[in-house]
Amino acid sequence: MPQKFVPAIVIARLPLYLRTLGFLAREDKRVTSSQELAERLGLTPAQIRKDLSYFGEFGKQGTGYDIAFLEKQLRQILKIDRVWEVFLVGVGDLGRALAHYRGFQENGFRLIALFDNAPSKIGTSIGAIAIQDVKEMPRVVREKKLQIAILAVPADAAQSVADELVRAGVRAILNYAPVTLNVPPKVKVYSIEPVAGLQGMTYYL
Amino acid sequence: MPQKFVPAIVIARLPLYLRTLGFLAREDKRVTSSQELAERLGLTPAQIRKDLSYFGEFGKQGTGYDIAFLEKQLRQILKIDRVWEVFLVGVGDLGRALAHYRGFQENGFRLIALFDNAPSKIGTSIGAIAIQDVKEMPRVVREKKLQIAILAVPADAAQSVADELVRAGVRAILNYAPVTLNVPPKVKVYSIEPVAGLQGMTYYL
């Protein structure tokens, strides 16, 4: 498939298409349409057709999309047709819940290391994974060639830990700290923003 | 302030401006500029000036923005110059972490009720808050006139619980379930999407 520039907003929607295709497949459907996807996702059919057209021709006029085929294609495009090893920095209440969260594993993201700076936590385990000293993080990241970090440290530590992640070679950060991280353009950040999400909804109440 | 239509994307950025102003204030700054805000937020100064211009004139040419004044204005615009009572449905691992999360309280969202459907959980407490049977939810929501729900139930239950929330009068849902919720236009949904976030980043690796 030729690589052409695809807007970030389009890339961000592909996982939602994939998830919806998964739901449809579990409902024993084999074929879907841009209309059906649009209804499930609160988008327009034209938007969905346009988004998918960046990557090729996946549907046939009049017969719609083969669900299994489109799922497979989207997995390839998003590079999730493989297992990615991820690690977590910051094992507080939230980090602990994330370490137990099955959604990562079920979707091809295998949590393989946990880091914290609290002596009381270092050396203890969650499930089969030991919590290591965050000072070991750069070495582990380089040795295991890890590219994806989950950041769940307090706000005031987040930027300095992010800087260390970037120096260690991390290319993608799932950020749970309530700060906007400054990273070089080659590093992607996806921020989880519950408070900002709530504050953006109260405007409408 | 006259009400005019403001794009949702602009509203979504205001909480990030507010958060950044908070950081600057804690650094003992009194005045900031669109340039400084832009650097912290990875936006352009022009974008920030344009966003704020929907709501009035907050800065003076050459002197920038008074941080305390702009914070106060943004809180009023977002209607977070008050405390909002929120409740949580689904007290699994994630729900438990959310019930302990101080970020909601610190930002004016007071968690006042927890609901679950598991007999083993109903009647137990997290902190000072008892877990109630989810069947009681509609009554409690109506009695206390609650408008904001945090939804942390499993994916396969999320839409039916969301339907109940809407029927009970909820107007805003912070959705942690990995599904796209179908709700009427008057109801706002903000979805927390860690897996979709990861999947959208691997594209670039």
Boltz contact constraints between the chains, C-beta under 6 A:
constraints:
  - contact:
      token1: [A, 11]
      token2: [B, 200]
      max_distance: 6.0
  - contact:
      token1: [A, 11]
      token2: [B, 203]
      max_distance: 6.0
  - contact:
      token1: [A, 12]
      token2: [B, 200]
      max_distance: 6.0
  - contact:
      token1: [A, 15]
      token2: [B, 196]
      max_distance: 6.0
  - contact:
      token1: [A, 15]
      token2: [B, 199]
      max_distance: 6.0
  - contact:
      token1: [A, 15]
      token2: [B, 200]
      max_distance: 6.0
  - contact:
      token1: [A, 16]
      token2: [B, 196]
      max_distance: 6.0
  - contact:
      token1: [A, 41]
      token2: [B, 180]
      max_distance: 6.0
  - contact:
      token1: [A, 78]
      token2: [B, 199]
      max_distance: 6.0
  - contact:
      token1: [A, 78]
      token2: [B, 202]
      max_distance: 6.0
  - contact:
      token1: [A, 78]
      token2: [B, 203]
      max_distance: 6.0
  - contact:
      token1: [A, 79]
      token2: [B, 202]
      max_distance: 6.0
  - contact:
      token1: [A, 80]
      token2: [B, 199]
      max_distance: 6.0
  - contact:
      token1: [A, 80]
      token2: [B, 202]
      max_distance: 6.0
  - contact:
      token1: [A, 93]
      token2: [B, 97]
      max_distance: 6.0
  - contact:
      token1: [A, 93]
      token2: [B, 100]
      max_distance: 6.0
  - contact:
      token1: [A, 94]
      token2: [B, 97]
      max_distance: 6.0
  - contact:
      token1: [A, 97]
      token2: [B, 93]
      max_distance: 6.0
  - contact:
      token1: [A, 97]
      token2: [B, 94]
      max_distance: 6.0
  - contact:
      token1: [A, 97]
      token2: [B, 97]
      max_distance: 6.0
  - contact:
      token1: [A, 100]
      token2: [B, 93]
      max_distance: 6.0
  - contact:
      token1: [A, 103]
      token2: [B, 195]
      max_distance: 6.0
  - contact:
      token1: [A, 107]
      token2: [B, 195]
      max_distance: 6.0
  - contact:
      token1: [A, 109]
      token2: [B, 198]
      max_distance: 6.0
  - contact:
      token1: [A, 147]
      token2: [B, 205]
      max_distance: 6.0
  - contact:
      token1: [A, 171]
      token2: [B, 205]
      max_distance: 6.0
  - contact:
      token1: [A, 172]
      token2: [B, 201]
      max_distance: 6.0
  - contact:
      token1: [A, 174]
      token2: [B, 194]
      max_distance: 6.0
  - contact:
      token1: [A, 174]
      token2: [B, 197]
      max_distance: 6.0
  - contact:
      token1: [A, 174]
      token2: [B, 198]
      max_distance: 6.0
  - contact:
      token1: [A, 180]
      token2: [B, 41]
      max_distance: 6.0
  - contact:
      token1: [A, 188]
      token2: [B, 201]
      max_distance: 6.0
  - contact:
      token1: [A, 188]
      token2: [B, 204]
      max_distance: 6.0
  - contact:
      token1: [A, 190]
      token2: [B, 197]
      max_distance: 6.0
  - contact:
      token1: [A, 190]
      token2: [B, 201]
      max_distance: 6.0
  - contact:
      token1: [A, 192]
      token2: [B, 192]
      max_distance: 6.0
  - contact:
      token1: [A, 194]
      token2: [B, 174]
      max_distance: 6.0
  - contact:
      token1: [A, 195]
      token2: [B, 103]
      max_distance: 6.0
  - contact:
      token1: [A, 195]
      token2: [B, 107]
      max_distance: 6.0
  - contact:
      token1: [A, 196]
      token2: [B, 15]
      max_distance: 6.0
  - contact:
      token1: [A, 196]
      token2: [B, 16]
      max_distance: 6.0
  - contact:
      token1: [A, 197]
      token2: [B, 174]
      max_distance: 6.0
  - contact:
      token1: [A, 197]
      token2: [B, 190]
      max_distance: 6.0
  - contact:
      token1: [A, 198]
      token2: [B, 109]
      max_distance: 6.0
  - contact:
      token1: [A, 198]
      token2: [B, 174]
      max_distance: 6.0
  - contact:
      token1: [A, 199]
      token2: [B, 15]
      max_distance: 6.0
  - contact:
      token1: [A, 199]
      token2: [B, 78]
      max_distance: 6.0
  - contact:
      token1: [A, 199]
      token2: [B, 80]
      max_distance: 6.0
  - contact:
      token1: [A, 200]
      token2: [B, 11]
      max_distance: 6.0
  - contact:
      token1: [A, 200]
      token2: [B, 12]
      max_distance: 6.0
  - contact:
      token1: [A, 200]
      token2: [B, 15]
      max_distance: 6.0
  - contact:
      token1: [A, 201]
      token2: [B, 172]
      max_distance: 6.0
  - contact:
      token1: [A, 201]
      token2: [B, 188]
      max_distance: 6.0
  - contact:
      token1: [A, 201]
      token2: [B, 190]
      max_distance: 6.0
  - contact:
      token1: [A, 202]
      token2: [B, 78]
      max_distance: 6.0
  - contact:
      token1: [A, 202]
      token2: [B, 79]
      max_distance: 6.0
  - contact:
      token1: [A, 202]
      token2: [B, 80]
      max_distance: 6.0
  - contact:
      token1: [A, 203]
      token2: [B, 11]
      max_distance: 6.0
  - contact:
      token1: [A, 203]
      token2: [B, 78]
      max_distance: 6.0
  - contact:
      token1: [A, 204]
      token2: [B, 188]
      max_distance: 6.0
  - contact:
      token1: [A, 205]
      token2: [B, 147]
      max_distance: 6.0
  - contact:
      token1: [A, 205]
      token2: [B, 171]
      max_distance: 6.0
